[in-house]
């Protein structure tokens, strides 16, 4: 994918800043900690029986094990299993997350098959791919927003640049590459936004997941990656890679000494990943609400919040309707980014 000026759409650097610079969670105002409202809330509060899926639950993760979506799925599976519910995690990577998401979209809407949706599968890909196997709005039942996280710019230790400004200067004279967990992911678009705002042309190398990209990063076959905080931070702490900046507007509480890209030399830079729980379209409302309630309960447990915060994940469970609003808003936002930039798949 290339983000570049295109006269036909009047794209310029300021346009991209306006589109990408808005906080990724701006559409989430009031979502944190919300439970179902109105008559649905009264049903739950009254203690009326609310249906749980009658079959064992499978949570589909659209990327290989090891990343933030996988972490969230396994937290839910562990807590639900402890309550006596049979839950498994099924990793179905490929196609920028489209393969796993499509599998769930075409599954029976009985609540037994769920997916950890991402900003890629449920916002970016709708505009980026010429042909999508599913509709990111019509083909899913929203259950709950889960969490968001900044991406972390990490470089191979052999890269001589110690700061973002040094990296930009190096990229203008030396061929550099950045990996991603797949075309269309926030990891990919973070790199493309960096290219555009820094005026450089680092080559994008897409993988089927970050688990495939990391060995090449450690081996020096790619120069860097804009990885999700939960998976990148342990590599930084172990000294396997070097962190230069986070992609969020504010520093992450999980890594307060690492500057933002805006602080480090690219004013206005902001890109954030988010994750949500969804099922196939047509799920019964009572099952949707029960799974929502159980999700909110798990994510508000002190040990879960502490664990995920330590990984750089900002937990924000909410109502199904709030998630539907987020998906609509984010789809429109990223659709503008792709259109105005003339971005294409690699």
MINUTI-456259 format. One record per residue (C-alpha): x, y, z; residue in one letter. Coordinates in steps of 0.02 Angstrom, whole numbers, padded with zeros to 5 digits. Layout:
MINUTI-456259
     east    north       up   residuo
        X        Y        Z         a
...
//
This chain:
MINUTI-456259
     east    north       up   residuo
    00000    00000    00000         x
    00062    00174   -00038         x
   -00001    00332    00045         x
    00042    00472   -00073         x
   -00022    00634   -00148         x
   -00155    00608   -00280         x
   -00222    00758   -00373         x
   -00380    00667   -00421         x
   -00437    00660   -00240         x
   -00350    00817   -00181         x
   -00249    00723   -00049         x
   -00116    00814    00047         x
   -00021    00791    00209         x
   -00140    00902    00306         x
   -00289    00798    00248         x
   -00210    00638    00313         x
   -00166    00721    00477         x
   -00346    00777    00495         x
   -00412    00604    00460         x
   -00286    00499    00555         x
   -00244    00624    00690         x
   -00414    00614    00773         x
   -00409    00500    00927         x
   -00454    00324    00876         x
   -00560    00310    01031         x
   -00646    00477    01006         x
   -00801    00385    00950         x
   -00803    00288    01112         x
   -00856    00431    01226         x
   -00951    00358    01372         x
   -00922    00178    01322         x
   -00806    00127    01463         x
   -00890    00017    01591         x
   -01065    00028    01519         x
   -01190   -00113    01538         x
   -01344   -00145    01430         x
   -01471   -00006    01454         x
   -01658    00023    01449         x
   -01772   -00129    01453         x
   -01622   -00243    01429         x
   -01540   -00176    01586         x
   -01702   -00200    01683         x
   -01711   -00381    01627         x
   -01536   -00416    01690         x
   -01559   -00317    01851         x
   -01720   -00411    01891         x
   -01623   -00573    01889         x
   -01730   -00648    01750         x
   -01646   -00797    01666         x
   -01549   -00742    01513         x
   -01494   -00873    01387         x
   -01314   -00932    01373         x
   -01264   -01021    01211         x
   -01319   -01202    01226         x
   -01164   -01271    01139         x
   -00977   -01253    01181         x
   -00914   -01082    01130         x
   -00775   -01056    01004         x
   -00688   -00885    01003         x
   -00607   -00858    00834         x
   -00449   -00752    00828         x
   -00409   -00689    00654         x
   -00220   -00689    00683         x
   -00094   -00818    00747         x
   -00065   -00841    00935         x
    00037   -00712    01028         x
   -00044   -00545    00986         x
   -00169   -00435    01078         x
   -00326   -00516    01000         x
   -00264   -00687    01054         x
   -00227   -00624    01229         x
   -00403   -00554    01248         x
   -00483   -00712    01182         x
   -00386   -00821    01303         x
   -00431   -00710    01451         x
   -00616   -00728    01410         x
   -00599   -00915    01380         x
   -00508   -00942    01544         x
   -00634   -00847    01649         x
   -00787   -00919    01564         x
   -00717   -01096    01576         x
   -00692   -01071    01763         x
   -00880   -01042    01775         x
   -00913   -01210    01695         x
   -00936   -01152    01515         x
   -00841   -01249    01382         x
   -00740   -01121    01283         x
   -00600   -01142    01155         x
   -00493   -01018    01059         x
   -00474   -01050    00872         x
   -00339   -00954    00777         x
   -00385   -00930    00593         x
   -00258   -00809    00518         x
   -00242   -00742    00343         x
   -00309   -00608    00226         x
   -00280   -00466    00347         x
   -00400   -00552    00466         x
   -00534   -00578    00334         x
   -00524   -00768    00333         x
   -00568   -00789    00517         x
   -00697   -00649    00515         x
   -00783   -00724    00363         x
   -00788   -00894    00448         x
   -00885   -00820    00593         x
   -00998   -00716    00480         x
   -01053   -00877    00395         x
   -01074   -00978    00556         x
   -01242   -01018    00637         x
   -01302   -00869    00740         x
   -01327   -00970    00899         x
   -01192   -00883    01001         x
   -01075   -01033    00995         x
   -00954   -00951    00872         x
   -00884   -00779    00913         x
   -00741   -00674    00843         x
   -00617   -00549    00912         x
   -00644   -00410    00785         x
   -00508   -00281    00755         x
   -00496   -00108    00679         x
   -00436   -00199    00523         x
   -00573   -00330    00505         x
   -00713   -00213    00557         x
   -00661   -00041    00492         x
   -00508   -00030    00379         x
   -00528   -00182    00266         x
   -00700   -00128    00205         x
   -00618    00015    00111         x
   -00449   -00064    00074         x
   -00503   -00226   -00011         x
   -00590   -00216   -00180         x
   -00689   -00374   -00141         x
   -00736   -00419    00037         x
   -00808   -00591    00081         x
   -00920   -00512    00214         x
   -01000   -00348    00261         x
   -00921   -00284    00421         x
   -01086   -00210    00483         x
   -01230   -00315    00414         x
   -01149   -00486    00439         x
   -01112   -00473    00625         x
   -01199   -00455    00792         x
   -01103   -00330    00901         x
   -01075   -00389    01079         x
   -00948   -00278    01167         x
   -00799   -00167    01138         x
   -00651   -00247    01227         x
   -00494   -00139    01230         x
   -00378   -00025    01135         x
   -00190   -00010    01127         x
   -00060    00099    01045         x
    00068    00024    00928         x
    00250    00028    00975         x
    00385    00071    00848         x
    00526   -00052    00879         x
    00684   -00076    00776         x
    00811   -00214    00757         x
    00958   -00182    00872         x
    01075   -00168    00722         x
    00981   -00014    00658         x
    01095    00131    00709         x
    00955    00256    00738         x
    00921    00287    00923         x
    00782    00416    00900         x
    00639    00446    00779         x
    00729    00595    00702         x
    00883    00487    00674         x
    00773    00352    00597         x
    00696    00476    00476         x
    00868    00539    00425         x
    00927    00360    00401         x
    00773    00313    00298         x
    00812    00455    00177         x
    00982    00381    00135         x
    00966    00194    00170         x
    00836    00066    00112         x
    00733    00014    00264         x
    00588   -00106    00283         x
    00445   -00122    00406         x
    00345   -00279    00438         x
    00163   -00299    00485         x
    00040   -00434    00537         x
   -00047   -00412    00369         x
   -00102   -00281    00243         x
   -00237   -00167    00311         x
   -00196   -00190    00495         x
   -00164   -00040    00607         x
    00016   -00103    00614         x
    00028   -00083    00425         x
   -00059    00085    00419         x
    00050    00152    00559         x
    00201    00121    00448         x
    00118    00199    00297         x
    00069    00352    00398         x
    00250    00364    00457         x
    00308    00358    00276         x
    00190    00497    00227         x
    00221    00616    00371         x
    00409    00587    00374         x
    00428    00599    00185         x
    00515    00431    00170         x
    00482    00270    00073         x
    00515    00122    00186         x
    00457   -00042    00106         x
    00310   -00133    00184         x
    00332   -00321    00211         x
    00164   -00403    00257         x
    00154   -00567    00354         x
    00009   -00680    00402         x
    00030   -00623    00583         x
    00152   -00541    00700         x
    00215   -00713    00754         x
    00286   -00734    00579         x
    00356   -00556    00572         x
    00450   -00557    00737         x
    00580   -00690    00691         x
    00625   -00587    00537         x
    00636   -00431    00645         x
    00751   -00516    00770         x
    00855   -00589    00629         x
    00875   -00420    00544         x
    00780   -00469    00386         x
    00662   -00322    00418         x
    00716   -00160    00499         x
    00567   -00124    00611         x
    00383   -00153    00653         x
    00244   -00045    00724         x
    00181   -00186    00835         x
    00037   -00188    00961         x
    00100   -00140    01133         x
    00056   -00306    01220         x
    00164   -00410    01103         x
    00304   -00283    01075         x
    00337   -00227    01253         x
    00406   -00394    01316         x
    00534   -00392    01173         x
    00587   -00217    01225         x
    00603   -00265    01408         x
    00708   -00417    01363         x
    00825   -00311    01255         x
    00785   -00407    01096         x
    00730   -00248    01007         x
    00741   -00061    01039         x
    00586    00048    01059         x
    00586    00222    00983         x
    00407    00284    01009         x
    00223    00242    01034         x
    00092    00286    00904         x
   -00040    00356    01023         x
   -00069    00539    01062         x
   -00019    00514    01244         x
    00119    00409    01321         x
    00064    00236    01377         x
    00054    00203    01565         x
    00131    00032    01527         x
    00288    00116    01457         x
    00291    00297    01519         x
    00473    00328    01472         x
    00443    00295    01286         x
    00395    00455    01194         x
    00251    00471    01071         x
    00292    00491    00887         x
    00218    00665    00897         x
    00341    00710    01035         x
    00485    00624    00947         x
    00475    00720    00784         x
    00309    00690    00693         x
    00180    00812    00763         x
    00001    00753    00743         x
    00044    00570    00721         x
   -00083    00454    00801         x
   -00138    00275    00764         x
   -00222    00157    00886         x
   -00278   -00025    00876         x
   -00443   -00082    00951         x
   -00527   -00250    00980         x
   -00707   -00304    01003         x
   -00815   -00459    01024         x
   -00944   -00501    00892         x
   -01049   -00647    00831         x
   -01137   -00688    00667         x
   -01285   -00581    00616         x
   -01452   -00641    00683         x
   -01399   -00694    00858         x
   -01548   -00697    00978         x
   -01554   -00538    01081         x
   -01556   -00632    01245         x
   -01396   -00725    01201         x
   -01315   -00564    01140         x
   -01354   -00481    01306         x
   -01298   -00628    01412         x
   -01130   -00640    01324         x
   -01112   -00451    01337         x
   -01145   -00457    01524         x
   -01020   -00598    01550         x
   -00890   -00505    01445         x
   -00910   -00343    01543         x
   -00899   -00441    01706         x
   -00735   -00525    01656         x
   -00652   -00366    01593         x
   -00697   -00274    01753         x
   -00615   -00404    01866         x
   -00469   -00322    01958         x
   -00344   -00458    01910         x
   -00394   -00449    01727         x
   -00385   -00259    01721         x
   -00214   -00263    01805         x
   -00147   -00396    01686         x
   -00209   -00310    01528         x
   -00154   -00137    01586         x
    00020   -00206    01616         x
    00022   -00262    01434         x
   -00029   -00089    01373         x
   -00212   -00130    01340         x
   -00342    00000    01392         x
   -00496   -00101    01439         x
   -00663   -00023    01390         x
   -00809   -00146    01386         x
   -00976   -00074    01334         x
   -01149   -00107    01265         x
   -01187   -00190    01098         x
   -01261   -00027    01035         x
   -01105    00070    01085         x
   -00997   -00053    00988         x
   -01110   -00037    00835         x
   -01084    00152    00842         x
   -00895    00130    00854         x
   -00891    00016    00701         x
   -00996    00137    00599         x
   -00888    00285    00647         x
   -00722    00197    00623         x
   -00776    00124    00455         x
   -00817    00299    00392         x
   -00655    00370    00463         x
   -00539    00240    00387         x
   -00638    00241    00225         x
   -00591    00425    00207         x
   -00410    00388    00247         x
   -00399    00254    00112         x
   -00493    00357   -00017         x
   -00402    00521    00012         x
   -00232    00438    00013         x
   -00259    00328   -00139         x
   -00197    00182   -00034         x
   -00188    00010   -00114         x
   -00145   -00164   -00055         x
    00036   -00218   -00077         x
//
